[in-house]
Amino acid sequence: MKTSSVALLKRERFLNYFEGWADGYYAGSISPGHKKQCEDYINNQENHHSGISLEEEMEKMASKYDLSYHINDWL
């Protein structure tokens, strides 16, 4: 999945600064109506994650949307 998505994102230039997935990553789906919000979030990741870890971000999202998870799913 990572290899195919990197090729697609680079070829189609969906994200201006996408260079590839990091060692840890999360993949999910969104509705078409949230596409712009998702693109903005991805393009602003470096700034957004400067003050919060991936683990903290995922715990916050799971709590907000009442999702169940196991921490090993994200590592």
C-alpha positions, 0 to 999 in steps of 0.5 A: 500500500505504501509503495503504490500510494507514494507512486500515485501521490508523486505522479498526480502531484496531489500534495505539493510537498509529499516525499514519501511515508515516514516509518510510522504512518496512519491511513484512513478514509474520508468522504469527498466533502472533506478532501480539502480539509484533509489536504490542508492537514497533510500539507501542514503536518510538520507544523501541526506535529511539532507539538504533538506526537503521533501517539497523542494525536491518535489518542485524541482522535480516537477519543473525539470520535469514540473509536476503539484501538490498540496502540500496536496498530499505529506503531 
